[in-house]
Amino acid sequence: MKPYYSYKDFLTNQFGARIQKLAIDAGFTCPNRDGNVGLNGCSYCDNRAFKPSYCTNLKPVKQQLEEGIIFHKNRYRRADAYLAYFQAFSNSYASLDELIQIYQPAIEHAEIKGIVIGTRPDCLEEKKLDYFAELAQKMFVSIEIGIESIHDETLRRINRGHNFQCAVDCLKKMKERNLHAGAHFIFGLPGEIPEMWIEDVKTINNLNLSSIKFHQLQIIKGTAMECEYEENPTHFFPFTMESYIEFIIDFVERLNPCFAIERFAGEVPLRYLAVNNWGTIRYDVVLQRIIKEFIKRDTWQGKYM
């Protein structure tokens, strides 16, 4: 048995089969990019750094799905079915009528068993949540919101355009509709240190979550975060891979064991990185090292909760 509750195991239990997510870029933007709540987006963000090659808004959603299935059938030959992962930017940031049209090719596709909507907590009005709840009666629906930090000062600093309470309220509304709720957090944002995150887990454990993702901060070339790092590198906690593995296990030992963990760390192509503390090691290698350290320490998710 794994020393943590993996998202892969969650999906296997949910579907009785191996499920693979297909990333989709449907051409959305974000309210902190278009002037609605801000400009220039989150200070750390460059979506090109984490999109697969087939994923581009220059192609219709149906074409991205077809090419994604071919890509993953070659890479993950054991996949039995797929989830359409609307990933790039805020994938509920449009009118409900527009969203229904955008999602429809995925909903109608024979090999797609569900959709995953990556978005922000301030882009999920009641009527959209009602739509997702209705759709969830027919297929698997997961809403992933970027929270990134529970500290409002940090959220202001990185130009998120919403506070932590906005995320709390959004997750409560999803819980009321029995929607699968995921969240994303970043460790290493400026002004934060590991001792803060170990305390943060107490708050995170009380969130209405089904799944969770963690990334170490990666400084991407050309972002506002790169400029901030160059000006004030001492404001950032310098994770090495070894120190991150130690930290993330300390954190997960205190994490609610009911949360399915989708990722422990992020991976960005080297050409996008302004700062590289981890060399060329891929995420699957990092994951195996994390699992080995769990076993070495004879510990597991929620041990000290």
C-alpha positions as CSV (number, residue, x, y, z in Angstrom):
1,M,0.0,0.0,0.0
2,K,1.1,3.5,-0.7
3,P,2.0,5.7,2.3
4,Y,-0.5,8.3,0.9
5,Y,-3.9,8.5,-0.8
6,S,-3.0,9.0,-4.5
7,Y,-5.3,10.6,-7.1
8,K,-4.5,7.7,-9.4
9,D,-6.0,5.3,-6.8
10,F,-9.0,7.6,-6.4
11,L,-9.7,7.5,-10.1
12,T,-9.2,3.7,-10.3
13,N,-11.7,3.3,-7.5
14,Q,-14.1,5.7,-9.1
15,F,-14.0,4.2,-12.6
16,G,-12.6,0.7,-12.1
17,A,-10.1,1.4,-14.9
18,R,-6.9,3.4,-15.6
19,I,-7.9,7.0,-16.4
20,Q,-5.6,9.6,-18.0
21,K,-6.2,13.3,-18.1
22,L,-6.0,15.2,-21.4
23,A,-5.0,18.8,-21.1
24,I,-7.1,21.3,-23.1
25,D,-6.4,24.9,-23.9
26,A,-9.8,26.4,-24.8
27,G,-8.6,29.9,-25.2
28,F,-9.7,31.4,-21.8
29,T,-8.1,34.3,-20.0
30,C,-8.3,35.4,-16.3
31,P,-9.9,38.3,-14.5
32,N,-6.5,39.4,-13.2
33,R,-5.3,39.6,-16.9
34,D,-8.1,41.4,-18.7
35,G,-8.6,44.2,-16.3
36,N,-11.7,42.9,-14.5
37,V,-9.8,42.6,-11.2
38,G,-6.3,43.3,-12.4
39,L,-3.8,43.2,-15.2
40,N,-0.8,41.0,-16.1
41,G,-2.0,37.9,-14.3
42,C,-0.3,36.1,-11.4
43,S,3.3,37.1,-11.0
44,Y,4.7,33.6,-11.3
45,C,2.6,32.4,-14.3
46,D,3.5,31.5,-17.9
47,N,1.0,28.8,-19.1
48,R,3.3,27.8,-21.9
49,A,5.6,26.2,-19.3
50,F,3.3,23.4,-18.4
51,K,1.2,22.7,-21.6
52,P,1.8,19.6,-23.7
53,S,2.6,20.1,-27.4
54,Y,-0.8,19.1,-28.7
55,C,-2.5,21.6,-26.3
56,T,-3.0,24.9,-28.0
57,N,-6.0,27.2,-28.4
58,L,-5.2,27.5,-32.1
59,K,-6.9,24.0,-32.4
60,P,-10.6,23.3,-31.7
61,V,-11.3,21.4,-28.5
62,K,-12.3,18.3,-30.4
63,Q,-9.0,18.2,-32.3
64,Q,-7.0,18.7,-29.1
65,L,-8.9,15.7,-27.6
66,E,-8.2,13.5,-30.6
67,E,-4.5,14.4,-30.7
68,G,-4.3,14.1,-26.9
69,I,-5.7,10.6,-27.0
70,I,-3.2,9.6,-29.7
71,F,-0.4,11.1,-27.7
72,H,-1.3,9.3,-24.5
73,K,-2.0,6.0,-26.2
74,N,1.6,6.1,-27.3
75,R,2.9,7.3,-23.9
76,Y,0.5,5.5,-21.5
77,R,-0.6,2.3,-23.3
78,R,-2.6,1.1,-20.3
79,A,-5.0,4.0,-20.2
80,D,-8.6,2.7,-20.7
81,A,-10.4,6.1,-20.8
82,Y,-9.8,9.8,-20.4
83,L,-10.8,12.9,-18.6
84,A,-10.8,16.2,-20.5
85,Y,-8.8,18.6,-18.4
86,F,-9.6,22.2,-19.2
87,Q,-6.3,23.5,-17.9
88,A,-4.9,26.8,-19.3
89,F,-5.9,29.9,-17.4
90,S,-9.4,30.2,-15.8
91,N,-11.7,27.7,-17.5
92,S,-15.0,28.9,-16.1
93,Y,-14.4,32.6,-16.9
94,A,-17.1,33.1,-19.6
95,S,-20.8,33.2,-19.7
96,L,-22.6,29.9,-18.9
97,D,-23.9,29.7,-22.5
98,E,-20.3,30.0,-23.8
99,L,-19.0,27.5,-21.3
100,I,-21.6,24.9,-22.4
101,Q,-20.6,25.3,-26.0
102,I,-16.9,25.0,-25.2
103,Y,-17.3,21.9,-23.0
104,Q,-19.7,20.1,-25.4
105,P,-17.1,18.3,-27.6
106,A,-15.7,16.7,-24.5
107,I,-19.0,15.8,-23.0
108,E,-20.1,14.1,-26.2
109,H,-16.8,12.3,-26.9
110,A,-17.1,8.5,-26.5
111,E,-13.7,8.0,-24.8
112,I,-14.1,11.0,-22.4
113,K,-15.6,9.8,-19.0
114,G,-15.5,13.2,-17.3
115,I,-14.3,16.8,-17.3
116,V,-11.9,18.6,-15.0
117,I,-12.2,22.4,-14.8
118,G,-9.1,24.3,-13.7
119,T,-10.2,27.7,-12.6
120,R,-10.3,30.4,-9.9
121,P,-12.7,30.6,-6.9
122,D,-13.9,34.0,-8.1
123,C,-15.0,32.6,-11.5
124,L,-17.7,30.2,-10.2
125,E,-21.0,31.9,-9.8
126,E,-24.0,30.0,-8.4
127,K,-25.6,29.3,-11.8
128,K,-22.3,27.8,-13.1
129,L,-22.1,25.6,-10.0
130,D,-25.7,24.5,-10.6
131,Y,-24.8,23.6,-14.2
132,F,-21.8,21.5,-13.0
133,A,-23.9,19.8,-10.4
134,E,-26.5,18.9,-13.0
135,L,-23.7,17.6,-15.4
136,A,-22.2,15.6,-12.5
137,Q,-25.4,13.5,-12.6
138,K,-24.3,12.2,-16.0
139,M,-20.5,12.1,-15.9
140,F,-17.6,12.7,-13.5
141,V,-17.0,16.4,-12.9
142,S,-14.1,17.9,-10.9
143,I,-13.5,21.6,-10.2
144,E,-9.9,22.5,-9.5
145,I,-9.3,25.9,-8.0
146,G,-6.0,27.6,-7.6
147,I,-5.7,28.7,-4.0
148,E,-1.9,28.9,-3.9
149,S,-1.6,30.3,-0.4
150,I,-3.9,30.8,2.6
151,H,-2.2,34.2,3.3
152,D,-3.9,37.3,1.9
153,E,-0.7,39.3,2.0
154,T,0.9,36.7,-0.3
155,L,-2.1,36.6,-2.6
156,R,-1.9,40.4,-3.0
157,R,1.9,40.2,-3.6
158,I,1.5,37.7,-6.4
159,N,-1.4,39.6,-8.0
160,R,-4.1,36.8,-7.5
161,G,-6.9,39.3,-7.4
162,H,-8.9,37.4,-4.7
163,N,-8.4,36.6,-1.0
164,F,-8.4,33.3,0.8
165,Q,-12.0,33.6,2.1
166,C,-13.1,33.7,-1.5
167,A,-11.7,30.1,-1.9
168,V,-13.3,29.0,1.4
169,D,-16.7,30.3,0.3
170,C,-16.4,28.7,-3.1
171,L,-15.5,25.3,-1.7
172,K,-18.4,25.4,0.6
173,K,-20.8,26.0,-2.3
174,M,-19.2,23.1,-4.2
175,K,-19.7,20.9,-1.1
176,E,-23.4,21.8,-0.9
177,R,-23.7,20.5,-4.5
178,N,-21.7,17.4,-3.8
179,L,-19.1,18.4,-6.5
180,H,-15.6,17.0,-6.5
181,A,-13.4,19.8,-5.4
182,G,-9.7,20.0,-6.0
183,A,-7.2,22.7,-4.9
184,H,-3.7,23.8,-5.9
185,F,-1.1,25.2,-3.5
186,I,2.4,26.5,-4.1
187,F,5.3,26.2,-1.6
188,G,8.0,28.8,-1.8
189,L,6.1,32.0,-2.6
190,P,8.0,35.1,-1.5
191,G,7.7,36.0,2.2
192,E,6.7,32.5,3.2
193,I,8.8,29.9,5.0
194,P,8.3,26.2,5.8
195,E,7.3,26.8,9.4
196,M,4.3,28.8,8.1
197,W,3.2,26.0,5.8
198,I,3.4,23.4,8.6
199,E,0.9,25.6,10.5
200,D,-1.1,26.2,7.4
201,V,-2.0,22.5,7.1
202,K,-4.3,22.9,10.1
203,T,-6.4,25.3,8.1
204,I,-6.2,23.3,4.8
205,N,-7.4,20.2,6.6
206,N,-10.7,21.9,7.3
207,L,-11.4,22.9,3.7
208,N,-14.1,21.1,1.7
209,L,-11.7,19.2,-0.6
210,S,-11.6,15.9,-2.3
211,S,-8.2,16.2,-4.0
212,I,-5.1,18.4,-3.7
213,K,-2.0,19.4,-5.7
214,F,1.3,20.8,-4.5
215,H,4.0,22.5,-6.4
216,Q,7.3,24.0,-5.4
217,L,7.7,27.5,-6.7
218,Q,9.5,27.6,-10.0
219,I,10.8,30.9,-11.3
220,I,9.8,31.2,-14.9
221,K,11.7,33.3,-17.4
222,G,10.0,36.6,-18.3
223,T,7.6,36.7,-15.4
224,A,7.2,39.4,-12.8
225,M,8.3,36.8,-10.3
226,E,11.7,36.5,-12.0
227,C,12.2,40.3,-11.6
228,E,11.2,40.1,-8.0
229,Y,13.6,37.2,-7.4
230,E,16.5,39.1,-9.1
231,E,15.8,42.2,-6.9
232,N,15.2,40.4,-3.6
233,P,16.3,36.7,-3.7
234,T,16.4,36.6,0.2
235,H,12.6,36.9,0.2
236,F,12.4,33.4,-1.3
237,F,13.0,30.1,0.5
238,P,15.6,28.2,-1.5
239,F,14.3,24.7,-1.8
240,T,16.7,22.0,-3.0
241,M,15.2,18.8,-4.1
242,E,16.4,17.1,-0.9
243,S,15.0,19.8,1.4
244,Y,11.7,19.9,-0.5
245,I,11.3,16.1,0.0
246,E,11.9,16.5,3.7
247,F,9.5,19.3,3.9
248,I,6.7,17.8,1.8
249,I,6.7,14.6,3.9
250,D,6.6,16.6,7.1
251,F,3.6,18.4,5.6
252,V,1.7,15.4,4.4
253,E,2.2,13.6,7.7
254,R,-0.2,16.3,9.0
255,L,-2.5,16.4,6.0
256,N,-6.1,15.1,6.1
257,P,-5.8,11.5,4.8
258,C,-9.2,11.8,3.0
259,F,-7.6,14.2,0.4
260,A,-6.3,12.4,-2.7
261,I,-2.9,13.8,-3.6
262,E,-2.5,14.4,-7.3
263,R,1.0,15.9,-7.3
264,F,3.7,16.5,-4.8
265,A,5.8,18.8,-7.0
266,G,5.8,20.6,-10.3
267,E,7.9,20.0,-13.4
268,V,8.7,22.7,-16.0
269,P,10.8,22.3,-19.2
270,L,14.3,23.6,-18.5
271,R,14.1,26.2,-21.3
272,Y,11.5,28.1,-19.2
273,L,13.3,28.1,-15.9
274,A,15.1,31.2,-14.8
275,V,16.4,29.4,-11.6
276,N,17.1,25.7,-11.6
277,N,17.8,24.1,-8.2
278,W,16.8,20.6,-9.2
279,G,18.9,19.8,-12.3
280,T,17.3,17.6,-15.0
281,I,15.4,15.2,-12.7
282,R,11.9,14.4,-13.9
283,Y,8.8,14.3,-11.6
284,D,8.4,10.5,-11.7
285,V,11.9,10.2,-10.2
286,V,11.1,12.8,-7.6
287,L,7.9,10.9,-6.7
288,Q,9.8,7.6,-6.3
289,R,12.3,9.4,-4.0
290,I,9.4,10.8,-1.9
291,I,7.9,7.3,-1.6
292,K,11.2,5.9,-0.5
293,E,11.6,8.6,2.1
294,F,8.1,7.9,3.4
295,I,9.0,4.2,3.8
296,K,12.4,5.0,5.3
297,R,10.8,7.2,7.9
298,D,8.0,4.7,8.5
299,T,5.4,7.4,8.0
300,W,2.3,8.2,6.0
301,Q,-0.3,10.8,5.1
302,G,-2.2,12.0,8.2
303,K,0.1,10.2,10.7
304,Y,0.3,13.3,13.0
305,M,-3.0,14.8,12.2
